[in-house]
Amino acid sequence: MEGVKVVELGVWVAGPAAGGILADWGADVVKIEPPGGDPGRLFGRMLGCDLGVNPPFEMDNRSKRSIVLNLAEDAGRDTAFELLSDADVFVTNVRPGALHRLGFDYAALAAHNPRLVYGLITGYGETGPDADRAAYDVAAFWSRAGVAHLLTRPGDTPPFQRGGMGDHSAGMTLAAAICAALVARQRTGTGQLVTTSLYRQGAYTVSFDLNTYLLTGQPIAVGQRESMGNPCMNNYATADGRRFWIVGLEGDRHWPPLCRAVGHPEWLDDPRFADAYARFVNATELIAELDAIFATRTLDEWAAIFATEPDFFWSPVNSLEDVVADEQFHAAGGIVDVPDGEAGIAMVATPADFHGTPWAPRSAAPELGQHTEEVLAELRARRGS
C-alpha cells in the first residue's frame, strides 16, 4: 500500500489496529491524537509494565506518524480537514455522534474529498437504539454477541476475554473492507463509506453456532470434556501435566490411527467403539480410558508416537512461552523485527504476507506528537505549490 495516504482518528485498539495493519502493509498513516494522546497510551501503566514500554500500543501503532491536534478548536479541525482533503483513507472508531458534532462524519468529508474511502468501526452498528452507545470489545463482541456464553460450561461463570481479541478481528475486517473499497474506487473514481462493528464481528466469529440456530432453530450444545460426543475431538493430559488436543473430525479416517497410537488396535472391532455412533453412546467410558492411557507418558513421548501416524491430527495446548519457543511459529513468520533507532524490537507480525510485494514495519510506535511539525511542514509546502 505504498503511496496510499491514511488519516487515522483512532482510540484504544479497534481503529488503531486497522490503521496499524495498513501501516504494516506500507501505507503512510498519520495518526491524529488529542493533546492528552490516544488513551491507548495508558495500556502500559494499566498492565503494570515497569520497564517503560507499552506493548499493546506498540503492536497497533508501529510505522505510523503522530500529530497532535485539538479538534475542540477551529484551528485543530481546520488542519485535520486539510490533511483529509487529499487523503485516500480515513480510519476511525470514534462514536458516530461525536464525529457528526465535529464535522467528521462521512457526508461532510466526502463533500470535500469524494475519492475518500471512509473506514468506520462502531460498537453496535450505525442505526438502531444503541448506534451511539459506547462499547469496548468485551461488551459488544465478547458478551453481547454470544461469544462468552458459548465458551461457558454449564454451571460455570463466563471466562474473561483476553485483551483486544474482538478489536483485532474487527480491525482486520475493516482493513480488508478498505482495500476492497480502494479497488472499487479504481473502477468508479469515487470513495465510499465502509463499516464494521464489534457486535457484527462477534456474531460472525460464532456464526457456526448462530447460523445453525437461524436455519434449524436448534442450538449446538456446549461440549463437556468428560462426555464429548466425539472423543477424537477432545483434549487430554499427559504425565508431565501438559495438555494436547486431538483433532479427529473424520471418524473413518482418524479413529484407526488413534487406536494404533494408544496401543489398542483391537478397539477397531470392539462393538463399544466400532463406529461413530457407538463412540458417541460410550463416550464417557472411552474418554476415561484415553485419560488413563495418555497420563502414562510425557507430551514429548506422545509426540514421537503421534509422528508415526500421518493421519493422526493433534496439537499441543501451548502457553505463551511455548508459542515463543515454537520453531514453527517463527518459521511461519509470527515474529517481525521492528526498527527502533539503531536496534530492533521483536514483535508479533500482523497475519498476512505478500510474496510479490513483501512488507516490513518501518518504525516503532511514535511518541505523542512526534511528527506534528513534520506533517505541518508538508501541508505548508503543499499550499505553496
Disulfide bonds with the S-S distance in Angstrom:
none
